Amino acid sequence: MQKLSLLAENPEQTLTADLCDEYEDARVVTGPFINYGNRRACIGPVEVIATQDDNSLVSATLKESGDDRILIVDNAGSTICAMVGGDLARAAHRNGWQGIIVNGAIRDVVELQDVPISIFALAACPRKSAKRGLGVRGEPIDFAGITVNRGDIAAADADGVIIIDASVFKEA
């Protein structure tokens, strides 16, 4: 995955636009996804979680080795509580996650700006999530209307978020 992460570090490259040009089947995720992290872009294979206002699985997952992957969290667009804050973002960085993309909210915006990973979300909300142990990990999810599978390739930058099926992606 080293080559993939190098793509995201090139400041001259418009990552998602170039990938959309190269992969006609790239799926653009609707949103206005905002990058709250310190890294401008990310690209890599994904781990997927679907939940509803409960970040128990998110917390457990980010405390595991990330292997340069991107965690995609589908919180069904809910912004009534945060799925990721400063502590989890720092844990993600320590454990080798390259990015987090949340269909929902994050918190601790000022802290996230210092964490050297990409953290894309719809909004910020100061309320922490419930911890009820709800959610599903590793199963296909409906992420803002797009089916995303574990291992698919996600890319995110200032232009947006895209998903490319792992079966068609070719690493340069």
KOLVEXPA-897653 format. One line per field, with one value per residue: chain; x, y, z of N, C-alpha, C in turn. Coordinates in Angstrom, 3 decimals. Layout:
REM KOLVEXPA-897653
c <- [A; ...]
n.c1 <- [X; ...]
n.c2 <- [Y; ...]
n.c3 <- [Z; ...]
ca.c1 <- [X; ...]
ca.c2 <- [Y; ...]
ca.c3 <- [Z; ...]
c.c1 <- [X; ...]
c.c2 <- [Y; ...]
c.c3 <- [Z; ...]
This chain:
REM KOLVEXPA-897653
c <- [A; A; A; A; A; A; A; A; A; A; A; A; A; A; A; A; A; A; A; A; A; A; A; A; A; A; A; A; A; A; A; A; A; A; A; A; A; A; A; A; A; A; A; A; A; A; A; A; A; A; A; A; A; A; A; A; A; A; A; A; A; A; A; A; A; A; A; A; A; A; A; A; A; A; A; A; A; A; A; A; A; A; A; A; A; A; A; A; A; A; A; A; A; A; A; A; A; A; A; A; A; A; A; A; A; A; A; A; A; A; A; A; A; A; A; A; A; A; A; A; A; A; A; A; A; A; A; A; A; A; A; A; A; A; A; A; A; A; A; A; A; A; A; A; A; A; A; A; A; A; A; A; A; A; A; A; A; A; A; A; A; A; A; A; A; A; A; A; A; A; A; A]
n.c1 <- [0.805; 2.151; 2.668; 0.122; -0.377; 1.554; 0.512; -1.458; 0.041; 1.109; 1.188; 0.610; -1.179; -4.545; -6.228; -8.804; -10.165; -8.402; -8.425; -11.139; -11.171; -9.549; -10.807; -13.734; -15.846; -15.695; -17.222; -18.873; -19.253; -22.012; -22.190; -21.532; -18.496; -16.167; -12.779; -11.310; -8.937; -5.270; -3.967; -4.123; -5.290; -6.375; -5.900; -6.745; -7.266; -10.367; -11.871; -15.030; -17.794; -21.070; -23.356; -25.464; -25.439; -23.643; -20.475; -18.979; -17.890; -16.333; -14.417; -13.135; -12.115; -10.348; -8.361; -6.976; -4.458; -4.019; -2.855; -2.412; -4.918; -8.243; -10.816; -14.217; -17.140; -20.475; -22.894; -25.425; -25.755; -26.367; -26.032; -26.254; -24.589; -21.077; -18.879; -16.159; -13.463; -10.844; -9.205; -9.676; -8.848; -6.108; -5.368; -5.929; -3.978; -1.598; -1.863; -1.591; -3.612; -4.697; -6.706; -10.033; -13.406; -16.486; -19.907; -21.548; -21.015; -18.124; -16.013; -14.177; -12.723; -10.517; -8.456; -8.310; -7.191; -4.495; -3.762; -2.037; -3.541; -6.107; -9.378; -12.502; -15.786; -19.333; -20.072; -19.502; -20.047; -20.536; -21.403; -20.849; -20.976; -23.316; -22.552; -23.324; -22.635; -23.530; -23.829; -22.278; -19.533; -17.345; -19.141; -20.886; -21.798; -24.262; -23.310; -24.061; -25.766; -24.242; -22.950; -20.485; -17.734; -15.697; -12.277; -12.577; -11.410; -10.929; -10.849; -10.127; -10.341; -10.039; -11.843; -13.740; -15.195; -14.498; -15.264; -13.781; -14.199; -12.491; -11.817; -11.330; -9.421; -6.152; -2.989; -0.561]
n.c2 <- [-1.206; 1.104; 2.563; 3.542; 5.332; 7.220; 8.474; 10.084; 11.977; 13.757; 17.042; 18.325; 16.846; 16.188; 14.141; 12.614; 13.555; 12.860; 10.072; 9.524; 10.184; 8.172; 5.792; 4.880; 3.697; 4.574; 5.456; 8.268; 9.674; 11.218; 14.258; 16.915; 16.391; 17.173; 17.816; 17.272; 16.518; 16.571; 15.777; 16.182; 14.441; 11.055; 7.631; 4.270; 0.777; -0.218; -0.590; -1.391; -0.060; -0.133; 1.702; 3.162; 6.057; 5.160; 4.561; 2.335; 0.095; 1.532; 2.683; 0.349; -0.727; 1.265; 1.083; -1.091; -2.528; -0.583; -0.888; 0.903; 1.362; 2.713; 3.747; 3.428; 4.784; 4.288; 6.183; 6.671; 9.293; 10.760; 13.474; 13.948; 13.164; 12.556; 10.403; 10.109; 11.489; 13.524; 11.735; 9.166; 9.700; 10.197; 7.660; 6.187; 7.211; 6.427; 3.689; 3.165; 3.774; 5.305; 7.037; 8.302; 8.129; 9.502; 9.088; 11.084; 12.718; 14.303; 15.230; 17.559; 19.366; 21.218; 19.712; 17.590; 18.801; 18.685; 16.071; 13.779; 12.459; 11.845; 12.996; 12.777; 14.067; 14.751; 16.821; 18.659; 17.853; 18.464; 16.516; 13.355; 9.928; 7.215; 4.221; 1.371; -0.967; -1.457; -2.115; -3.110; -4.777; -5.100; -6.152; -5.621; -2.200; 0.421; 3.328; 6.482; 6.033; 4.435; 1.237; -0.208; -2.285; -4.232; -3.850; -2.573; 0.287; 3.449; 6.944; 10.231; 13.752; 17.343; 17.652; 15.671; 12.444; 9.201; 5.841; 2.874; -0.247; -3.014; -5.076; -3.961; -2.024; -0.965; -0.905; 1.548]
n.c3 <- [0.000; 0.091; -2.292; -2.887; -0.740; -1.292; -3.539; -2.408; -1.111; -2.905; -3.622; -5.992; -7.327; -8.258; -6.727; -6.517; -8.791; -10.893; -10.586; -11.101; -13.797; -14.776; -13.974; -15.055; -13.766; -11.189; -8.169; -7.068; -3.955; -2.566; -0.804; 1.463; 2.167; 4.603; 5.281; 8.283; 9.340; 9.460; 7.189; 3.708; 1.817; 1.117; 0.177; -0.260; 0.708; 2.207; 5.467; 6.764; 8.602; 9.858; 11.701; 14.276; 15.707; 17.670; 18.723; 19.453; 17.977; 16.184; 17.866; 18.908; 16.521; 15.509; 17.369; 16.667; 14.473; 11.603; 9.103; 6.961; 5.959; 5.255; 7.324; 6.899; 8.019; 8.325; 9.496; 8.808; 8.005; 10.241; 12.443; 15.119; 17.097; 17.720; 15.903; 15.919; 17.717; 19.147; 20.752; 19.580; 16.963; 17.313; 18.241; 15.947; 14.193; 15.544; 15.262; 12.587; 10.712; 7.752; 7.091; 7.887; 7.110; 7.557; 7.431; 8.826; 11.946; 13.509; 16.318; 18.439; 16.829; 16.711; 17.847; 15.999; 13.780; 14.193; 13.905; 11.962; 9.782; 7.313; 7.883; 7.128; 7.207; 7.541; 9.247; 12.330; 15.751; 19.152; 20.953; 22.488; 21.356; 21.985; 23.815; 23.194; 22.050; 19.488; 15.956; 12.807; 11.408; 8.634; 6.821; 3.683; 3.182; 2.977; 1.970; 2.076; -0.076; -1.745; -2.340; -0.390; 0.011; 2.213; 1.629; -0.833; -2.724; -1.428; -2.017; -1.048; -1.056; -1.385; -3.455; -3.146; -2.242; -3.325; -4.432; -5.502; -6.979; -5.621; -7.334; -9.830; -9.531; -10.180; -8.941; -9.456]
ca.c1 <- [0.000; 3.009; 2.473; -1.156; -0.265; 2.369; -0.396; -2.169; 0.962; 1.560; 0.358; 0.264; -2.179; -5.945; -6.358; -10.092; -10.478; -7.588; -8.921; -12.415; -10.836; -8.945; -11.754; -15.086; -16.798; -15.505; -18.493; -18.714; -20.129; -22.595; -22.000; -20.376; -17.547; -15.170; -11.601; -10.963; -7.605; -4.103; -3.493; -5.061; -5.937; -6.054; -6.332; -6.365; -8.341; -11.227; -12.626; -16.349; -18.648; -22.384; -23.827; -26.412; -25.172; -22.904; -19.138; -18.259; -17.088; -15.359; -13.356; -12.401; -11.428; -9.230; -7.325; -6.281; -3.538; -4.733; -2.181; -2.551; -6.287; -9.159; -12.045; -15.438; -18.180; -21.790; -23.801; -26.679; -25.825; -26.769; -25.068; -26.671; -23.462; -19.828; -18.350; -14.707; -12.944; -9.397; -8.561; -9.731; -8.023; -4.707; -5.205; -5.889; -2.655; -0.614; -2.050; -1.334; -4.733; -4.364; -7.812; -11.360; -14.465; -17.693; -21.205; -22.052; -20.279; -16.933; -15.900; -12.804; -12.214; -9.190; -7.511; -8.180; -6.338; -3.105; -3.535; -1.583; -4.306; -7.296; -10.603; -13.598; -17.104; -20.338; -20.229; -18.994; -21.054; -19.795; -21.956; -20.268; -21.963; -23.649; -21.676; -24.228; -22.135; -24.296; -23.155; -21.806; -18.226; -16.865; -20.207; -21.161; -22.623; -24.820; -22.651; -24.621; -26.367; -23.291; -22.520; -19.037; -17.308; -14.353; -11.256; -12.696; -10.467; -11.521; -9.964; -10.813; -9.557; -10.902; -12.884; -14.790; -14.904; -14.878; -15.051; -13.470; -14.217; -11.156; -11.566; -10.925; -8.352; -4.791; -1.999; 0.472]
ca.c2 <- [0.000; 2.297; 3.352; 4.248; 6.485; 8.239; 9.232; 11.070; 12.980; 14.637; 18.248; 18.778; 15.949; 16.232; 12.694; 12.022; 13.916; 12.019; 8.695; 9.465; 10.174; 6.881; 4.711; 5.348; 3.118; 5.139; 5.962; 9.496; 9.707; 12.542; 14.734; 17.772; 15.859; 18.165; 17.205; 17.862; 16.056; 17.352; 15.276; 16.710; 13.420; 9.674; 6.604; 2.946; -0.192; 0.191; -1.403; -0.760; -0.206; 0.511; 1.866; 4.259; 6.894; 4.348; 4.390; 1.229; -0.625; 2.485; 2.762; -0.922; -0.899; 2.208; 0.682; -2.212; -2.128; -0.102; -1.346; 1.918; 1.335; 3.809; 3.281; 4.090; 4.621; 4.750; 6.523; 7.051; 10.745; 11.385; 14.410; 14.276; 12.863; 12.327; 9.037; 10.176; 12.714; 13.628; 10.527; 8.099; 10.097; 9.948; 6.199; 5.757; 7.552; 5.549; 2.302; 3.014; 4.069; 6.437; 7.975; 7.951; 8.836; 9.291; 9.600; 11.554; 13.821; 14.140; 16.328; 17.962; 19.883; 21.822; 18.605; 16.808; 19.537; 18.350; 14.638; 13.639; 11.568; 12.488; 12.684; 13.406; 13.866; 15.709; 17.953; 18.507; 17.893; 18.285; 15.414; 12.025; 8.911; 6.172; 3.046; 0.248; -2.154; -1.677; -1.919; -4.260; -4.513; -6.015; -6.503; -4.515; -1.144; 1.454; 4.552; 7.626; 5.552; 3.635; 0.021; -0.266; -3.562; -4.305; -4.058; -1.610; 1.389; 4.775; 8.095; 11.444; 14.985; 18.529; 17.515; 14.744; 11.070; 8.214; 4.426; 2.059; -1.669; -3.594; -5.975; -3.218; -1.066; -1.414; -0.014; 1.941]
ca.c3 <- [0.000; 0.125; -3.504; -2.768; 0.155; -1.964; -4.402; -1.604; -0.596; -3.975; -3.566; -7.338; -7.900; -7.853; -6.576; -6.892; -10.177; -11.763; -10.502; -11.826; -15.221; -15.116; -13.686; -15.380; -12.814; -9.844; -7.640; -6.295; -2.783; -2.369; 0.550; 1.470; 3.135; 5.011; 5.885; 9.573; 9.723; 9.036; 5.899; 2.719; 1.004; 1.443; -0.759; 0.218; 0.923; 3.314; 6.423; 6.806; 9.787; 9.843; 13.070; 14.423; 16.880; 18.636; 18.146; 20.107; 16.976; 15.646; 18.861; 18.931; 15.241; 15.394; 18.316; 16.029; 13.404; 10.435; 7.883; 5.911; 5.425; 5.556; 7.958; 6.456; 9.029; 7.903; 10.593; 8.127; 7.869; 11.502; 13.023; 16.491; 17.980; 16.996; 15.805; 16.131; 18.324; 19.233; 21.280; 18.579; 15.822; 17.687; 18.263; 14.549; 13.667; 16.201; 14.827; 11.167; 9.820; 6.908; 7.057; 8.397; 6.388; 8.360; 6.980; 10.103; 12.570; 14.340; 17.293; 18.787; 15.558; 16.874; 18.061; 14.766; 12.844; 14.477; 13.722; 10.575; 8.915; 6.750; 8.625; 6.402; 7.800; 7.091; 10.162; 13.691; 16.817; 20.397; 21.767; 22.274; 20.974; 22.949; 23.809; 23.432; 21.368; 18.268; 14.680; 12.045; 10.806; 7.618; 5.879; 2.754; 3.756; 2.099; 2.425; 1.349; -1.315; -2.517; -1.661; -0.169; 0.572; 2.799; 0.612; -1.930; -2.613; -1.230; -2.151; -0.591; -1.056; -1.377; -4.480; -2.733; -1.832; -4.336; -4.141; -6.680; -6.650; -5.500; -8.454; -11.037; -9.228; -10.456; -8.316; -10.430]
c.c1 <- [0.844; 2.793; 1.169; -1.016; 0.609; 1.519; -1.060; -1.265; 1.438; 0.679; -0.058; -0.886; -3.584; -6.412; -7.688; -10.463; -9.690; -8.071; -10.264; -12.178; -10.318; -9.932; -13.174; -16.130; -16.596; -16.834; -18.228; -19.736; -20.683; -22.373; -21.794; -19.448; -16.432; -14.001; -11.237; -9.558; -6.512; -3.556; -4.525; -5.829; -5.569; -6.563; -5.873; -7.552; -9.113; -11.624; -13.941; -17.089; -19.960; -22.877; -24.880; -26.164; -24.506; -21.521; -18.329; -17.352; -16.020; -14.154; -12.505; -11.565; -10.214; -8.103; -6.572; -5.324; -4.328; -4.127; -2.416; -3.936; -7.039; -10.400; -13.209; -16.533; -19.491; -22.659; -25.090; -26.857; -26.233; -25.659; -25.471; -25.610; -22.256; -19.417; -16.860; -14.372; -11.428; -8.700; -8.541; -8.889; -6.542; -4.424; -5.103; -4.513; -1.587; -0.671; -1.992; -2.531; -4.369; -5.483; -9.080; -12.361; -15.780; -18.908; -21.965; -21.121; -19.023; -16.974; -14.435; -12.069; -10.798; -8.133; -7.269; -7.254; -4.852; -2.773; -3.203; -2.228; -5.453; -8.506; -11.734; -14.912; -18.052; -20.365; -19.498; -20.168; -20.322; -20.258; -21.261; -21.368; -22.272; -22.632; -22.540; -23.766; -22.882; -23.424; -22.704; -20.494; -17.923; -17.896; -20.404; -22.090; -23.174; -24.307; -23.123; -25.118; -25.461; -22.912; -20.999; -18.732; -15.931; -13.373; -11.395; -11.687; -11.249; -10.436; -10.774; -9.832; -10.536; -12.019; -14.000; -14.254; -15.367; -14.559; -14.799; -13.489; -12.796; -10.816; -11.087; -9.759; -6.999; -3.832; -0.896; 1.843]
c.c2 <- [1.264; 3.170; 4.144; 5.474; 7.581; 9.082; 10.361; 12.192; 13.977; 15.876; 18.767; 17.971; 16.238; 14.779; 12.151; 12.350; 13.038; 10.571; 8.531; 9.452; 8.804; 5.719; 5.208; 4.843; 3.619; 5.746; 7.159; 9.505; 11.115; 12.984; 16.202; 17.220; 16.877; 17.422; 17.960; 17.469; 16.923; 16.909; 15.587; 15.668; 12.042; 8.769; 5.264; 2.030; 0.159; -0.958; -0.669; -1.084; 0.510; 0.544; 2.962; 4.946; 6.130; 4.087; 3.277; 0.483; 0.266; 2.548; 1.497; -1.090; 0.009; 1.908; -0.554; -1.674; -1.755; -0.547; -0.405; 1.899; 2.605; 3.203; 4.107; 3.741; 5.166; 4.939; 7.110; 8.567; 11.473; 12.270; 14.809; 13.922; 12.519; 10.864; 8.985; 11.519; 12.643; 12.363; 9.407; 8.442; 9.847; 8.444; 5.657; 6.030; 6.632; 4.132; 2.123; 3.142; 5.303; 7.467; 7.395; 8.780; 8.482; 9.905; 9.981; 12.634; 13.344; 15.235; 16.596; 18.497; 20.436; 20.734; 17.830; 17.484; 19.237; 16.884; 14.375; 12.487; 12.387; 12.040; 13.463; 13.067; 14.937; 16.970; 17.659; 18.594; 17.638; 17.095; 14.093; 11.031; 8.002; 5.045; 1.838; -1.035; -2.471; -1.501; -3.226; -3.869; -5.564; -6.465; -5.350; -3.491; -0.244; 2.770; 5.700; 7.197; 4.707; 2.404; -0.005; -1.578; -3.432; -4.606; -3.183; -0.494; 2.690; 5.811; 9.313; 12.606; 16.152; 18.468; 16.568; 13.387; 10.145; 6.810; 3.716; 0.600; -2.219; -4.444; -5.255; -2.262; -1.701; -0.417; 0.267; 1.508]
c.c3 <- [0.000; -1.107; -3.429; -1.893; -0.449; -2.916; -3.627; -1.118; -1.648; -4.026; -4.936; -7.931; -7.363; -7.842; -7.087; -8.330; -11.151; -11.750; -11.211; -13.339; -15.653; -14.962; -13.906; -14.393; -11.386; -9.392; -6.740; -5.174; -2.643; -0.941; 0.515; 2.542; 3.343; 5.636; 7.154; 10.024; 9.138; 7.684; 4.834; 1.939; 1.518; 0.327; -0.211; 0.351; 2.188; 4.227; 6.584; 8.100; 9.508; 11.280; 13.109; 15.762; 18.026; 18.048; 18.807; 19.138; 16.366; 16.585; 18.868; 17.663; 15.132; 16.378; 17.833; 14.968; 12.152; 9.118; 6.707; 5.252; 5.810; 6.193; 7.444; 7.449; 8.479; 9.146; 10.015; 8.030; 9.136; 12.038; 14.449; 17.526; 17.113; 17.028; 16.116; 16.754; 18.399; 19.704; 20.247; 17.355; 16.121; 17.742; 16.840; 13.948; 14.247; 15.637; 13.312; 10.246; 9.017; 6.852; 7.646; 7.599; 7.063; 7.679; 8.251; 10.625; 13.302; 15.407; 17.584; 17.559; 15.687; 17.076; 16.764; 13.765; 13.042; 14.249; 12.246; 9.798; 8.326; 7.552; 7.968; 7.082; 7.266; 7.942; 11.464; 14.656; 18.133; 21.248; 21.446; 21.943; 22.154; 22.816; 24.173; 22.751; 20.081; 17.032; 14.061; 11.381; 9.745; 6.602; 4.906; 3.413; 2.663; 2.652; 1.558; -0.035; -2.190; -1.706; -1.593; 0.542; 1.202; 1.667; -0.621; -1.690; -2.462; -1.474; -1.741; -0.617; -1.088; -2.422; -4.076; -2.330; -2.949; -3.844; -5.467; -6.226; -6.630; -6.720; -9.711; -10.785; -9.497; -9.824; -9.308; -9.989]
